[in-house]
Amino acid sequence: MSKKSNTIWFMLAATVLNVLIMLILFVICFILITRFADPSSSLVSLWLGLSFLVSIGGSFYLYSVIVKWMGKKFNLEDKLAPLISKRKNNRRRED
């Protein structure tokens, strides 16, 4: 397999992992809300919104930690193509 195809498969797997982490964190927050918050309280919607933001932020943080760890452990820099390549310096000639 080429580096570009390895990069595509890695990004697809990493995206699925990120979504799974987000769902797990949201379910954990939802369980904590149902266990500790009063269901008749007007703050339940605030807690749900906060848990949504925590799950998004936590998933991005855990995703970055896992990807950095995998990059070091499996030496992914040699196996994956760079996502952002450097542009060639094409300057216009000024007359």
N, C-alpha and C positions, 0 to 999 in steps of 0.2 A: 504494500500500500504506500501511496505517496504521502508526502508531508501535508499536502492540502486536504486529502481525504481523511487523514488522521486528525487534522484540526477540525474538520466538519463534524466527525463522529464525537470528538471530545467536547465540542461546544454543545451538541445535542444532548449528550449525557449530562453535562454540567447544568444545562437549562432544566432538564428533568429533575436533577438533584436539588436545584434551587427552589423549584416549585414544591417538591416534596417537603423540604425543610420549612418552607413558608406555611404549608398546610399543617404540619405537625405543630409548629409554634402557635398557630391560630387555634388549633384544637386544645392545646394545653392551656392557653389563655382563656378560652371559652369555658373549659372545665373549672378553672379557678374562679371565673366570674360566677358561674352557677353555684359553686360551692360556698363562696364567701359573700356575695352581694345579695342584697334583698331584692327579690324579683319585682316588688311593687314600687321600688325606688325609681325616681326620675333620672337617676344617674346611670342606669343600665346602658342606655344608648351611648353615653360618654365612654363608659368602660369598654363597650364593643368597638367603638372607633379607636380608642387607645390601643386595644389589643390588636386591631388590624395594623396600625402603624408599627407596633412593637414586632409583630410577625414579619412585616416587610423589612424593617431595619435589621432585625436579628438574622433573618435569612441571608441578607446581603453580607452581613459581617461574617457569619459562619461559612458562607460560600467562598468568600475571599480567603479566609484562613485555610479551608480545605484545599482550594486550588493552589495556594502557595506551598502548602505542605506536600501535595502530590507532585508539584513541579520540582521540588528539591529531592524528594524520595525517589522518583522514577526518572529524573533527568529529562523532563519533557521538552526542554529548549532544543534538544537535538532531534526530537521526534516530531515536533509540530512546526508548522510554518508560522511566521510572525503575522499577527492580525493587522498590524499597522506597519506598512513599509515606508521607507524614506523615499521622498520624491527626488527626482533628479533636479538639479538646479538649472532651470532654463530661464535665463535672464534675457530680456530684450536689449538689443543694442541701442544705445542712445546716440543719435547722430548729431 
